[in-house]
Amino acid sequence: MSSIIFLLFFPSYLGILSQIIRRQTFDHRLLALGLLIFAVDQAKMAVLDLKNIKSAKEKIKDIRLQYFYYIVISTIALELIGFYIASVQLGWGIILVLVSQVGFNFFANIRLQPTESTIIQEKPFSEKIAVLIADIVALILIGFWMNAIARLTIVLTLWTMAIAYGCIKYFLSLQEKNQKLS
């Protein structure tokens, strides 16, 4: 399963990499590099989500798992289309990828923890609002970038947002691990 997902994403990696190599402007290359890193992360997340769904379905029967499965599959499909479009037209591809993220973060109302006693955990909207706002801000910024408005500033802002998100995600996972050890 995981190798199939990575094989589906791999050609888009090459296409985005070509955006880094053949484009002249620094902001375009930097934006494409960020998207390439994001594409690799999204492939990893797709594999993890599908494994978690499979594992959860082996342990419990719950209609929410099927709904979540459809959300994950739809997100993966839109992401793939977006990453492939980004190989040719970076801005529009990123927009489609971000729309897939907005959709996932809006419609996914559960979090799967197949190794926990409570396998399905509700994900309240209040937990999702910050990520949804960040996704929407990123969409607006990409629109500005596509219209040649402060391109380098936009790209640097997006990188800052991505790094901040990665740090928050990392520190939250550390905090969660420490709580489990306590």
Disulfide bonds with the S-S distance in Angstrom:
none
